[in-house]
């Protein structure tokens, strides 16, 4: 049983290292935090500015009803704005990382293909 546990531990450790699971987990956690931060930016700073210039006030509550169905157009637009901002932030981060990789004298690391 002890040898089986040792192999399992070694195999699991190899799996974590080979597939960079820890890095992916950290990325997911940071991505969730960035999503919350961007949602707060949109909801608390950008949208109130838009509320000032829209005649209806809180435009996130704009809805279109057809029979029993309600299409929450304002909420969709708000989520879409969140997405655009998150995508833009990710673009800027990736662009910066790629620029850092091009620094002269920096040793390039070959990443194995899976």
C-alpha positions as a Markdown table, in Angstrom:
| # | Residue | x | y | z |
|---|---|---|---|---|
| 1 | Unk | 0.0 | 0.0 | 0.0 |
| 2 | Unk | 2.9 | 2.4 | 0.8 |
| 3 | Unk | 4.5 | 1.9 | -2.6 |
| 4 | Unk | 1.1 | 2.4 | -4.3 |
| 5 | Unk | 0.6 | 5.7 | -2.4 |
| 6 | Unk | 4.1 | 6.8 | -3.3 |
| 7 | Unk | 3.5 | 6.1 | -7.1 |
| 8 | Unk | 0.2 | 7.9 | -6.9 |
| 9 | Unk | 1.8 | 10.9 | -5.2 |
| 10 | Unk | 4.6 | 11.0 | -7.8 |
| 11 | Unk | 2.2 | 10.6 | -10.7 |
| 12 | Unk | 0.0 | 13.4 | -9.4 |
| 13 | Unk | 2.9 | 15.7 | -8.8 |
| 14 | Unk | 4.1 | 14.9 | -12.4 |
| 15 | Unk | 0.6 | 15.7 | -13.7 |
| 16 | Unk | 0.6 | 19.0 | -11.9 |
| 17 | Unk | 4.0 | 20.0 | -13.3 |
| 18 | Unk | 3.5 | 18.7 | -16.8 |
| 19 | Unk | 0.2 | 20.4 | -17.4 |
| 20 | Unk | 0.8 | 23.5 | -15.3 |
| 21 | Unk | -2.4 | 23.0 | -13.4 |
| 22 | Unk | -1.3 | 25.3 | -10.6 |
| 23 | Unk | -0.7 | 28.2 | -13.0 |
| 24 | Unk | -4.1 | 27.6 | -14.6 |
| 25 | Unk | -5.8 | 27.6 | -11.2 |
| 26 | Unk | -4.1 | 30.8 | -10.3 |
| 27 | Unk | -5.2 | 32.3 | -13.6 |
| 28 | Unk | -8.8 | 31.3 | -13.0 |
| 29 | Unk | -8.8 | 32.8 | -9.5 |
| 30 | Unk | -7.2 | 36.1 | -10.8 |
| 31 | Unk | -9.6 | 36.1 | -13.8 |
| 32 | Unk | -12.6 | 35.9 | -11.4 |
| 33 | Unk | -11.2 | 38.8 | -9.4 |
| 34 | Unk | -10.5 | 40.9 | -12.5 |
| 35 | Unk | -14.1 | 40.1 | -13.6 |
| 36 | Unk | -15.5 | 41.4 | -10.3 |
| 37 | Unk | -13.2 | 44.5 | -10.5 |
| 38 | Unk | -14.3 | 45.3 | -14.1 |
| 39 | Unk | -18.0 | 44.7 | -13.2 |
| 40 | Unk | -17.6 | 47.2 | -10.3 |
| 41 | Unk | -15.9 | 49.7 | -12.7 |
| 42 | Unk | -18.7 | 49.4 | -15.1 |
| 43 | Unk | -21.6 | 49.4 | -12.6 |
| 44 | Unk | -20.2 | 52.0 | -10.2 |
| 45 | Unk | -18.3 | 54.4 | -12.4 |
| 46 | Unk | -19.2 | 54.1 | -16.1 |
| 47 | Unk | -22.9 | 53.4 | -16.0 |
| 48 | Unk | -23.7 | 56.3 | -13.6 |
| 49 | Unk | -22.2 | 58.6 | -16.2 |
| 50 | Unk | -24.4 | 57.0 | -18.9 |
| 51 | Unk | -27.4 | 57.4 | -16.6 |
| 52 | Unk | -26.8 | 61.1 | -16.6 |
| 53 | Unk | -27.1 | 61.4 | -20.3 |
| 54 | Unk | -30.0 | 58.9 | -20.9 |
| 55 | Unk | -33.4 | 60.3 | -20.5 |
| 56 | Unk | -34.9 | 57.2 | -18.9 |
| 57 | Unk | -32.5 | 57.2 | -15.9 |
| 58 | Unk | -31.5 | 53.6 | -15.0 |
| 59 | Unk | -31.2 | 52.1 | -18.5 |
| 60 | Unk | -30.1 | 48.7 | -17.2 |
| 61 | Unk | -33.8 | 48.1 | -16.3 |
| 62 | Unk | -35.0 | 48.8 | -19.9 |
| 63 | Unk | -37.0 | 45.8 | -21.0 |
| 64 | Unk | -39.2 | 44.8 | -23.9 |
| 65 | Unk | -42.2 | 42.7 | -23.2 |
| 66 | Unk | -44.0 | 40.4 | -25.6 |
| 67 | Unk | -46.8 | 38.5 | -24.0 |
| 68 | Unk | -45.3 | 36.7 | -21.0 |
| 69 | Unk | -41.7 | 37.0 | -22.3 |
| 70 | Unk | -39.5 | 39.9 | -21.1 |
| 71 | Unk | -36.4 | 40.8 | -23.0 |
| 72 | Unk | -34.1 | 42.7 | -20.6 |
| 73 | Unk | -32.2 | 44.7 | -23.2 |
| 74 | Unk | -30.6 | 47.1 | -20.7 |
| 75 | Unk | -29.1 | 44.3 | -18.7 |
| 76 | Unk | -27.7 | 42.6 | -21.9 |
| 77 | Unk | -26.1 | 45.9 | -23.0 |
| 78 | Unk | -24.5 | 46.2 | -19.5 |
| 79 | Unk | -23.1 | 42.7 | -19.6 |
| 80 | Unk | -21.8 | 43.4 | -23.2 |
| 81 | Unk | -20.0 | 46.5 | -22.0 |
| 82 | Unk | -18.5 | 44.4 | -19.1 |
| 83 | Unk | -17.3 | 41.8 | -21.7 |
| 84 | Unk | -15.7 | 44.5 | -24.0 |
| 85 | Unk | -13.8 | 46.0 | -21.1 |
| 86 | Unk | -12.6 | 42.6 | -19.9 |
| 87 | Unk | -11.5 | 41.7 | -23.4 |
| 88 | Unk | -9.7 | 45.0 | -23.7 |
| 89 | Unk | -7.8 | 44.5 | -20.4 |
| 90 | Unk | -6.8 | 41.0 | -21.4 |
| 91 | Unk | -5.6 | 42.3 | -24.8 |
| 92 | Unk | -3.4 | 44.9 | -23.0 |
| 93 | Unk | -2.0 | 42.3 | -20.6 |
| 94 | Unk | -1.2 | 39.8 | -23.3 |
| 95 | Unk | 0.4 | 42.6 | -25.5 |
| 96 | Unk | 2.6 | 43.6 | -22.6 |
| 97 | Unk | 3.6 | 40.0 | -21.9 |
| 98 | Unk | 4.5 | 39.5 | -25.5 |
| 99 | Unk | 6.5 | 42.7 | -25.6 |
| 100 | Unk | 8.5 | 41.5 | -22.5 |
| 101 | Unk | 9.3 | 38.3 | -24.3 |
| 102 | Unk | 10.9 | 40.3 | -27.1 |
| 103 | Unk | 13.4 | 42.0 | -24.8 |
| 104 | Unk | 17.0 | 41.8 | -26.1 |
| 105 | Unk | 19.3 | 39.4 | -24.3 |
| 106 | Unk | 16.4 | 37.5 | -22.8 |
| 107 | Unk | 16.8 | 33.8 | -22.9 |
| 108 | Unk | 13.9 | 32.1 | -24.7 |
| 109 | Unk | 12.4 | 29.1 | -23.1 |
| 110 | Unk | 11.0 | 26.3 | -25.4 |
| 111 | Unk | 7.6 | 25.3 | -24.3 |
| 112 | Unk | 6.8 | 21.6 | -25.1 |
| 113 | Unk | 3.7 | 21.0 | -27.1 |
| 114 | Unk | 1.1 | 18.8 | -25.6 |
